[in-house]
Amino acid sequence: MVPELKQNRDGLVELLTGGKIPPLMPPGVRLVKWEPKDPPIAIVRMGVVIEVHKFIRAALRELRARLEGKNFLAGNWSLHELIDRLEQVGVLVSVESDRCSSPGK
C-alpha cells in the first residue's frame, strides 16, 4: 500500500489538511500570497467594446471555431460565453445543436 500512498501523496495531503496548505507551484512560479476566500466566488470577465462591428465579426469567427472544436481559435471561450458576448452587443443567435441547454444560450 506504500507505493499507492506515495503515488497519491498530494491528494492525500490536501484531503487531510482541507486545502489549507498551498499546493506545489509550477516551475518558475513563486507563491506571493495564499489566502483562499470562502465560496461562492463570482469570477467575472469584463471588457469594453469600442469597435462594435469588428467585435461582432471576431466573435462570430470565434463561435465558428468553437463549433468546429478549435477551442484555442475560439479564444477558449465556451459556447455559452460566445453567444452571451454577441447578445451583449445586440446580436442574438441560436445554435442548432444539442450543445446548448436552452435556445440561444
Buried (B, 14 or more C-beta within 10 A) or exposed (E): EEEEEEEEEEEEEEEEEEEEEEEEEEEEEEEEEEEEEEEEEEEEEEEEEEEEEEBBEEBBEBBEBBBEEEEEEBBEBEBBBBBEBBEEEEBEEEBEEEEBEEEEE
